[in-house]
């Protein structure tokens, strides 16, 4: 169920969306920490396995397990596969990139959504939107710095993550009107846990230090909370209302990168991020204005 579009509901959606950025920042920091000495498959599997435990506890405690088998399994499976793909691509990039660097590239998601909507959903793009899209990708190129010394091939992992995340957002919004958030999160954590278990357990190596166990739990908990809150946020407000507030994640990523990893973003990353954010916000503004005109008509 999607709630009526009222100021109070929009505020709730914005607050939930803001909390999502905090959760995903902590998740990325935890993933980067573990990637320095743990195999990627172990990190991803643990992230989903621990999140699945929290998701099942919430589902049972709220007594909503009865609707578990009434969901569209194919759609839930598709979402779960997207979750796995996003997580692998994200952690693969974070292993080599700064948190702020990876996050800046991920800001291209609204621009990619506009392109996907134009090509696959046949939505019309005005000349202003095309200018914003071209400008946004120019910002991404500045961040990538393909001819500079700061370039790393792992940036393409993060760009792939942004692309899958764009598709994921479109699917999540479409599911919001019919799917139960608690059930959706269970599917999106349990299915990846089952799919990845044979590969993760066959390569299992005990963590090098006890702290790693805590970091695994943090990654699973905040990964669960991030997607749980995201599913609810889209019930309270439209993506065009919430999305501009996702950009505050840059603040948390810069802070965590500095405190945890002693990283300071390069000037090209900050400059490129400003361009991408500006173009993304403009696209969201145009989308919101178009929606308002259609509502009036």
C-alpha positions as CSV (number, residue, x, y, z in Angstrom):
1,X,0.0,0.0,0.0
2,X,1.2,3.5,-1.0
3,X,0.0,6.2,1.4
4,X,-1.7,9.4,0.1
5,X,0.6,12.2,-1.0
6,X,0.3,14.6,1.9
7,X,2.9,17.0,3.5
8,X,3.1,14.9,6.7
9,X,3.5,11.6,4.7
10,X,6.2,13.2,2.5
11,X,8.1,14.3,5.6
12,X,8.1,10.8,7.0
13,X,9.3,9.5,3.6
14,X,12.2,12.1,3.6
15,X,13.2,11.1,7.2
16,X,13.2,7.4,6.3
17,X,15.2,8.2,3.1
18,X,17.7,10.1,5.1
19,X,18.1,7.2,7.5
20,X,18.7,5.0,4.5
21,X,21.8,7.0,3.5
22,X,23.2,6.5,7.0
23,X,22.6,2.8,6.9
24,X,24.2,2.4,3.5
25,X,27.2,4.5,4.5
26,X,27.9,2.2,7.5
27,X,27.3,-0.9,5.3
28,X,29.9,0.4,2.7
29,X,32.4,1.2,5.4
30,X,32.0,-2.2,6.9
31,X,32.3,-3.9,3.5
32,X,35.5,-1.9,2.7
33,X,37.0,-2.8,6.1
34,X,36.4,-6.5,5.6
35,X,37.6,-6.5,1.9
36,X,41.1,-5.8,3.0
37,X,41.6,-9.3,4.4
38,X,38.4,-11.3,3.6
39,X,37.3,-12.9,0.4
40,X,34.5,-11.2,-1.5
41,X,32.2,-14.2,-1.5
42,X,32.4,-14.5,2.3
43,X,31.6,-10.8,2.9
44,X,28.6,-10.9,0.6
45,X,27.2,-14.2,2.0
46,X,27.6,-13.0,5.6
47,X,26.0,-9.7,4.8
48,X,22.9,-11.5,3.5
49,X,22.9,-14.3,6.0
50,X,22.9,-12.0,9.0
51,X,20.4,-9.6,7.4
52,X,18.1,-12.7,6.8
53,X,18.1,-13.4,10.5
54,X,17.0,-9.9,11.3
55,X,14.4,-9.9,8.5
56,X,12.8,-13.2,9.6
57,X,12.7,-12.0,13.3
58,X,10.9,-8.8,12.2
59,X,8.5,-10.7,9.9
60,X,7.5,-13.3,12.6
61,X,7.3,-10.7,15.4
62,X,4.8,-8.7,13.3
63,X,2.8,-11.7,12.4
64,X,3.0,-11.1,8.7
65,X,4.4,-14.5,7.6
66,X,1.0,-15.7,6.4
67,X,1.4,-13.6,3.2
68,X,4.9,-15.0,2.4
69,X,3.7,-17.5,-0.3
70,X,1.2,-15.0,-1.8
71,X,4.0,-12.9,-3.3
72,X,5.0,-13.0,-7.0
73,X,8.0,-15.3,-6.6
74,X,9.5,-14.4,-10.0
75,X,9.5,-10.7,-9.2
76,X,11.0,-11.4,-5.7
77,X,13.6,-13.6,-7.3
78,X,14.6,-10.9,-9.8
79,X,14.9,-8.4,-6.9
80,X,17.1,-10.8,-5.0
81,X,19.4,-11.4,-8.0
82,X,19.7,-7.6,-8.3
83,X,20.6,-7.3,-4.6
84,X,23.4,-9.9,-5.1
85,X,24.7,-8.2,-8.2
86,X,24.7,-4.8,-6.5
87,X,26.4,-6.0,-3.4
88,X,29.2,-7.8,-5.3
89,X,29.8,-4.9,-7.6
90,X,29.8,-2.4,-4.7
91,X,32.2,-4.4,-2.5
92,X,34.4,-5.2,-5.4
93,X,34.8,-1.5,-6.1
94,X,35.1,-0.5,-2.5
95,X,38.1,-2.8,-2.0
96,X,40.2,-0.5,-4.2
97,X,38.4,2.9,-4.0
98,X,37.9,5.5,-1.4
99,X,34.4,5.6,0.1
100,X,33.7,9.1,-1.2
101,X,35.1,8.1,-4.7
102,X,32.8,5.2,-5.0
103,X,29.8,7.1,-3.6
104,X,30.4,10.0,-6.1
105,X,30.1,7.5,-9.0
106,X,27.0,6.0,-7.5
107,X,25.3,9.5,-7.7
108,X,24.9,8.9,-11.4
109,X,21.9,6.6,-10.6
110,X,19.2,9.2,-11.3
111,X,20.8,10.0,-14.6
112,X,20.9,6.3,-15.5
113,X,17.2,6.0,-14.4
114,X,16.3,8.8,-16.9
115,X,18.1,6.9,-19.7
116,X,16.5,3.6,-18.8
117,X,13.1,5.2,-18.6
118,X,13.6,6.8,-22.0
119,X,14.8,3.7,-23.8
120,X,12.8,0.9,-22.2
121,X,9.8,2.7,-20.8
122,X,9.5,5.0,-23.8
123,X,9.4,8.2,-21.6
124,X,10.0,11.4,-23.5
125,X,13.2,13.3,-22.7
126,X,13.2,17.0,-23.3
127,X,16.3,18.9,-24.5
128,X,16.9,20.1,-20.9
129,X,16.9,16.6,-19.6
130,X,19.4,15.5,-22.3
131,X,21.6,18.4,-21.3
132,X,21.4,17.3,-17.7
133,X,22.2,13.7,-18.6
134,X,25.2,14.7,-20.7
135,X,26.4,17.0,-18.0
136,X,26.0,14.3,-15.4
137,X,28.1,11.8,-17.3
138,X,30.7,14.5,-17.8
139,X,30.9,14.8,-14.1
140,X,31.3,11.0,-13.9
141,X,34.2,11.2,-16.4
142,X,35.9,13.8,-14.2
143,X,35.5,11.5,-11.2
144,X,36.8,8.5,-13.2
145,X,39.8,10.6,-14.5
146,X,40.5,7.9,-17.1
147,X,43.8,9.5,-18.3
148,X,45.0,10.6,-14.8
149,X,47.0,8.8,-12.1
150,X,43.9,8.5,-9.8
151,X,42.1,6.2,-12.2
152,X,41.5,2.6,-11.2
153,X,39.7,-0.1,-13.2
154,X,37.6,-0.9,-10.1
155,X,35.7,2.3,-10.8
156,X,33.8,0.3,-13.5
157,X,32.5,-2.0,-10.8
158,X,31.0,1.0,-9.0
159,X,29.5,2.3,-12.3
160,X,28.0,-1.2,-12.8
161,X,26.6,-1.0,-9.3
162,X,25.0,2.4,-10.1
163,X,23.3,0.9,-13.2
164,X,21.9,-2.1,-11.4
165,X,20.8,0.1,-8.6
166,X,18.9,2.3,-11.1
167,X,17.0,-0.8,-12.3
168,X,16.5,-1.9,-8.7
169,X,14.9,1.4,-7.7
170,X,12.5,1.2,-10.7
171,X,11.5,-2.3,-9.6
172,X,11.2,-1.5,-5.9
173,X,8.9,1.4,-6.6
174,X,6.7,-0.7,-8.8
175,X,6.5,-3.4,-6.1
176,X,5.7,-0.8,-3.3
177,X,2.0,-0.8,-4.2
178,X,1.5,-4.5,-3.9
179,X,4.3,-6.1,-1.9
180,X,4.7,-6.1,1.9
181,X,8.1,-4.6,2.9
182,X,8.8,-7.2,5.6
183,X,8.1,-10.1,3.3
184,X,10.1,-8.4,0.4
185,X,13.2,-8.0,2.7
186,X,12.9,-11.7,3.7
187,X,12.9,-12.8,0.1
188,X,15.7,-10.4,-0.7
189,X,18.0,-11.8,2.0
190,X,17.0,-15.4,2.3
191,X,17.2,-16.2,-1.4
192,X,20.7,-14.7,-1.8
193,X,21.8,-16.6,1.3
194,X,20.7,-19.9,-0.2
195,X,22.1,-19.1,-3.6
196,X,25.5,-18.1,-2.3
197,X,25.9,-20.7,0.5
198,X,27.6,-23.5,-1.6
199,X,30.2,-21.0,-2.9
200,X,30.8,-19.2,0.4
201,X,31.0,-22.3,2.6
202,X,33.3,-24.1,0.2
203,X,35.8,-21.3,0.5
204,X,35.2,-20.5,4.1
205,X,38.2,-19.2,6.1
206,X,37.8,-18.1,9.8
207,X,38.1,-14.4,10.4
208,X,41.6,-13.2,11.2
209,X,40.4,-11.2,14.3
210,X,37.5,-11.2,16.6
211,X,36.6,-7.7,15.6
212,X,35.6,-9.1,12.2
213,X,32.7,-10.9,13.7
214,X,31.3,-7.6,14.9
215,X,31.9,-6.0,11.5
216,X,30.0,-8.8,9.8
217,X,27.0,-8.3,12.2
218,X,27.2,-4.5,11.5
219,X,27.2,-5.1,7.8
220,X,24.2,-7.4,7.9
221,X,22.2,-5.3,10.4
222,X,22.7,-2.0,8.5
223,X,22.2,-3.7,5.1
224,X,18.8,-5.0,6.4
225,X,17.8,-1.7,7.9
226,X,18.8,0.3,4.8
227,X,16.6,-1.8,2.4
228,X,13.8,-2.2,5.0
229,X,13.6,1.6,5.4
230,X,13.9,2.2,1.7
231,X,10.9,0.0,1.0
232,X,8.9,1.9,3.5
233,X,10.1,5.3,2.3
234,X,8.7,4.7,-1.1
235,X,5.3,4.0,0.5
236,X,5.2,7.5,2.1
237,X,6.7,9.6,-0.7
238,X,7.6,9.5,-4.4
239,X,11.1,8.8,-5.6
240,X,11.3,12.4,-6.9
241,X,10.6,13.7,-3.4
242,X,13.0,11.4,-1.6
243,X,15.9,11.1,-4.1
244,X,17.4,14.6,-3.5
245,X,18.0,13.7,0.1
246,X,20.1,10.7,-0.9
247,X,22.9,13.0,-1.8
248,X,23.6,13.7,1.9
249,X,25.3,10.3,1.9
250,X,28.4,12.0,0.5
251,X,28.8,13.7,3.8
252,X,28.8,10.5,5.8
253,X,31.0,8.7,3.3
254,X,33.6,11.5,3.4
255,X,33.5,11.4,7.2
256,X,33.8,7.6,7.5
257,X,36.5,7.5,4.9
258,X,38.5,10.1,6.9
259,X,37.9,8.6,10.4
260,X,38.2,4.9,9.6
261,X,40.6,4.8,6.6
262,X,42.4,8.2,6.8
263,X,41.2,9.0,3.3
264,X,40.7,12.5,1.9
265,X,38.9,12.8,-1.5
266,X,40.9,14.0,-4.5
267,X,39.8,17.4,-5.8
268,X,38.6,15.8,-9.1
269,X,36.2,13.6,-7.1
270,X,34.7,16.5,-5.2
271,X,34.4,18.6,-8.4
272,X,32.9,15.8,-10.4
273,X,30.5,14.9,-7.6
274,X,29.2,18.5,-7.5
275,X,28.5,18.3,-11.2
276,X,26.7,14.9,-11.0
277,X,24.7,16.0,-7.9
278,X,23.6,19.3,-9.7
279,X,22.5,17.4,-12.8
280,X,20.8,14.7,-10.8
281,X,18.9,17.3,-8.8
282,X,17.9,19.1,-11.9
283,X,16.5,15.9,-13.4
284,X,14.6,15.3,-10.3
285,X,13.2,18.8,-10.3
286,X,12.1,18.4,-14.0
287,X,10.5,15.1,-13.2
288,X,8.6,16.5,-10.2
289,X,7.4,19.5,-12.2
290,X,6.2,17.2,-15.0
291,X,4.3,15.1,-12.5
292,X,2.6,18.1,-11.1
293,X,1.5,19.3,-14.6
294,X,0.1,15.9,-15.4
295,X,-1.8,15.9,-12.1
296,X,-3.3,19.3,-12.8
297,X,-4.4,18.2,-16.3
